[in-house]
């Protein structure tokens, strides 16, 4: 890697390119990547730069510099997005020389992950909470929490380091379903469908899905569709793995059950528990998405408010799913903008976490599950509502992004 002297314009473009790579790899949207790279290059006097950012690549050119980077779509480390954003602002304010900026960038790049125990606790709480959101009973929530905690260990220690994304998603879906089947057979948990969705929410590509919608809202259609296609591929792989486990278990052990969907438990469906579950689930997934600790509470509150508004409108008014999701997404987007200004942090951090309960994860999973089984008509019926929800989110993000300047 080129290490530049303070007045080296090639070094400025190299710094901008590396900062963009870290942002794109860790969950930033396309427009933020481009803006950050331009801010860094302009400050150091490179006024003839051109940046072209895709969902999985960056093209950087200048008067005497050109670089093409392939960047595979991965998970999220939103703490790195926050720190790169702060670094670019310090550069534009003249607080750092080029050499100092390189030193800070290297420290951000090597920043350690959240501790294993912190991630394990987040998986336990988050999947239990989302099982409740999807209508699972208290025993279903306990089973999902146990299965997800074990699955999280396997994903972190084995699948992520040694498997490709597609292969790892299939194996994770397979193992997650096997864990749920074993717990269900042991009498822990009542409804296998609820247990499955509560456990496999751990694997849902919420960051890729949300950023795909944001890129489409920002008129980056190619990047947005690429990210949505990547998210859909992961959904299909997870569903295929789960379907294989269920079919094999039914044949080997002569099980008679085959989950078709989730069921709603009257206790966990009540409004106070739903709102509490949204708070805990959003906060837990903020940990899994790598949000800085000081923002956990704010993310949890935004997610809770958006889900509460959605529930109130969908249950106690004639708004319907589309308008209820649109209203909940609007509240999340507005609160994310407000939090970004108040806490001097990219709105991406709050939006990705806060909108996560509204993402049609269960619907997309069951649609993909029925595709894997060959039940195309059922897949289309379930998938249509998921498309409605996604469309409502896109409309909201387009409106909000055009009302406000990025903070």
N, C-alpha and C positions, 0 to 999 in steps of 0.2 A: 504494500500500500504506500502510495506517495505521501511523504510527510513534508509539508511545505513550510517555507519561511513566511513571516508575516505579510510580505508584499507580493507573494507568488499567486497570480490569478489562477494558474492551473491548480494550485493547492486549494483555492477557494471553491472551484468547481468540483474537485475531488471530495472536499468536505461536504458540500451541498448534496452530492450524489450519495455519499455514505449515509448522511442524515436521512435522506429520502428512503433509502433502502431499509433502514431500521424502522422508520415510521410505517412503511407499507407492509413490512413483515409482521408488525405487531398490532395491527388493527386500525390504523388511520385510514380515513377516506381519501380518495384521489385528490380532491380539491385542496385538502390540508397539506398533503405531500407536496404538491406543486407550489403552493403559497410559501411553505417553509423553505423549500429549495431556492426559490426566487429571492426571498428575504436575505438568505445567507450570501448568495452570489452577489446581489446588488450592493450589499454593505461593503464587501471587499473589492468593489470596483470593477467587477466583470459585468459589463452592460450589454454584452452581445450573446448572452447565454440563451439556450433553447432547451426546455425540458418537456419530454413527452412521457407521461406516466400511464401505464396500463395496470390492470389488477395484478399482474404477475411479472411486470418488467418496467424498467426505467431507461429511457434514452436521454443522454446528457451530451450536449455539444456546446463548444465555445470557439473562440478564434483559434486556439491552439490545443484544443482538448476535445476528445470524443470518447464516450464510454457507453456500452450497452450492458445492462444487468438483468439476468433472469432471476426472479424472486418468487419462489413457490408460495402459494397461499397456505398459511399455517394458522395457528391459533392466535391468541391475543395476549399481549403484555402491555396493558394500557398504562402502567407506570412508566414505561419507556416512552410512550407517546407524550405523556405529560412532561417528562424531563427534556425530550428533544424540543418540544414547543417552548419551554422555558429557556433552553439554550439559544434557540434562534432569536428570542426577544432580547436576551442579554447581548448577543452579537449585534443586533440592529441598534441597540442603545449605546454601542461602543465600549462595553465593559470588558470585552475579551479580545485579545489578539488572535490571529489565526492559529498560532502554536498552542495557545491556551484552550482555544475551542476544540482543537484536535484531542488534547489531553482529556477534556471533559467528555467528548464524544466516545472515546475509548472506554472511559469509566462506565458510561451508560450502557454501552454494548456488552460489557462484561458483568453487568449487574446480575446478582444471583436471583433465582426464582424464589417464590414464596416457600416457606419451610414445608416439608412433607406433612407435618402434623397439622399445620394450618390448612393446607389443601384438603387433607383427609376429613377434618372437622367440617369444612365448608361443603364437601360432597355429601356428608351425612345429613347436615341440616338442610342444605339446599334441595336435595332430592326428596326428603321427607316433606318439605314445605310444598314443593310443586306437585307431589302426589296428592296432597290435600287440595291444592288448587284444581286439579283435574278430577276431584270428586272421590278420591280414595278414602277408605275408613282409616281409623287410627292404626289398626294392625297392618293395613296396606302401606301406610306411611312408614311404619317401623321396618317392614320387610324391604321397602325401597331404599331406605337409609342404609340398612345392612348390606344389601346387594351392591348399592352404588359405592359404598366405602371400599369394599373388596375390589370392585371393578376399577375404581380410581387408582388403586395401588398397581393393578396389572397394567393399566394404560400408561401410567407414569414410568414404571420401572422396566416394562418389557415392550409394549406395542409402540409407543412413541419413538424410543431409540432404535428399534430394530425392524420396524415394518413400514411399508409405504402407507400413504393415507387411506387408499381404498382397501388394501388388505387389512390394515389395522382396524378400520371401521367395521368390516365384515366380522372379524374375530371378536371385536368388542361387543357387537350386537349379539353374536352367538353366545359368548360367555355371560353377558348380562341376562339373556333369556334363560340360560341354564341355571344361573343363581336364583332367579325368580321362581323357576319351576321347583327347584329343590326346597326353597323356603315355603312355597305354597303347599308342597307335599308334606312338609313337616308341620303344617298347621299354622304357620306364621303368615298372615295375610289372607284376605277373603276373595278378592277379585284379581285374577291374574292380569287382566288388561290394565287395571290401575297400577299394579305393581310394575308391569313392564314399562309403561310410559314414565312413571315416576323415576325408575332407575335409568332408563335410556336418555332422559332429558340431560343427563351428564354429558352425553356425546353430541348433543344437538349443536350444529354450527351457527350459533346465534350471532356471532360477530360477522361472519361472512354474509349471512342473510341480511342483517341490518345494514351493513355497508353497501351491499348490492342495491338495496332500496334507496339508500342515500345517494349513491352514484347515479342511479337512474333519475332521481329527483334533481340532481345537479347537472343533468344532460350529458353525463359520461355513460352513454348507453352501452358501448362495447364492454367497458369495465364492469358496469353493473350487471349485465347479462352473464358475463363470465363468472362473477362471484355467485350469482344466483344458481348458475348451472353447477358450480362446484359444490354449493350447499345441497342442491338436489341430489347430486351424485353421492354425497355422504349419507343423506337420508335413505337412499335406495340401498346402499351397502349395509347400513345398520339394520334396515328392515329385512334384507335378504338373510343376514346372519341370524336374526331373531326367528325368522320363519323356518330356517333350517333346523334350529334347535327345537322348536315346537313340534314340527312334523316328525323329526327323528325320535323325540321323547314319546310322542303319541304312539308311534309304531313299536318302539322297543319295549316300553313299559305298559303298553295298552291303555294309555291315558285317554279319557273320553272328552277332556276339555280342549277347546281351541278358542282363545279370546277373540272376540269380534270388535269390541270397543270398550270404553271405560263406562263404569256405572257411578252414579252420584250417591254418596252417603249423606243422609240428612244432617248428621252432626257437623261434619267438616264443611258442608255446603252453607252453613249459616254465615251471615255477613261478617261478624267479628272474627271468626276463625279464618275466613278467606282473606280478610285484610291483613291479619297477623301473619298468615302464611306468605302473602305477597311481600311483606316487609322482610321476613326472615329469608325467603328464597332469593329475593333480589340482592340482599346484603351478602348472602353466601356466594352467589355467582359473581358478585363484584370481587370477591377474593379469588375465585377461579379465573377471572378475566385479568387478574394482575393489577387491579386498581390500587393506588396508594392508600394506605390504611386510614389516613385522615379524611378520606372521601367515602368510606364505607357507609356511614350513617346517612349522608346526603343521598347517595345512590339508592339506599333502601327506602328512604322516605319518598323519593320520586316514583319508584316502582310501585309502592303501596298506593300513592295517590292516583296514579293512572289506572291501576287495577280496580280500585274502589269506585272511581267514576264509571268505568266500563260496567261493573256489576250493577251499580245502582240504575243506570240507564237501561241495561238489557233486561233487568228483572222487574223494574217498577215503572217503566214507561213503554211506549210503543215505538221506540227509536229503532229497534232491530239491531242485528249484529254489525252491519256496515257502519251505521251512524254511531253506535256505541264504541266501536273500535276507533273510529275517527276522532271522537271526543276524547277518549282516553289517550290516544297518541298525541293529540294536540296539547293536552295538559302536560304530558311527559316532555314534549319538545319545548314548550314554553318554560317549564321549570328547569330544564337542562340549560337553556340560554341564560336564565336568571342565575343559576348556580355557577355557570361558567364565568360570569362577570363578577359575582360576589367572591368566588374562591380563586379567581385568576387561574383557571384550568380549562383545557379544551372541552367544549360541550359534548364531544364524542364520548368522553368517559361516562357522563351521566345519561346520555341518550341510549347508548348500547345497553347499559345495565337496566335503566328504567323502563325501556320498552320491551325487555325480555319476557315478562309475563304475558304480554299481548301477542307475541309471535305465535302463529298457529302451529306450534311444534307438534302437538298431539295429532292435529288434523293431517299434517303432512306425513307424519309417521304412519298413521293408519292408511292413508292413501298409498304410500309406498309399500306398506305391508300387503295390501290387497293386490297391488301390481305384482309383487313377488309371488303371491299365491295364484295369480291368473284371474282374479275377480275384478275385471276391468270396470264393470258397471258400478260396483261399490266404490272402487277407487275414484271414479269420476264424481260420484255423488258427494263423497267426503272432501275430495280435492277442490270442488267448486267453492265451498265455503272458505277454505284456506286461501284461494285466489282472491275472493272478496276481501278478506282481511288484509292481505298483502296490498291490494289495490287501494284500500282506505289509508293504509300507512303511507304509501307513495304520495297520494294526494296531499296528505297533511304535511309531509316533509317538503314537498314542492312549495306549498303556501308559506310555511314557516321560514324556509331558506330564502324566500324572496322578500319577506317582510323585514328580516333582521340581517345585519352584517355578521359575519363569523366573529366569535369572541374567543 
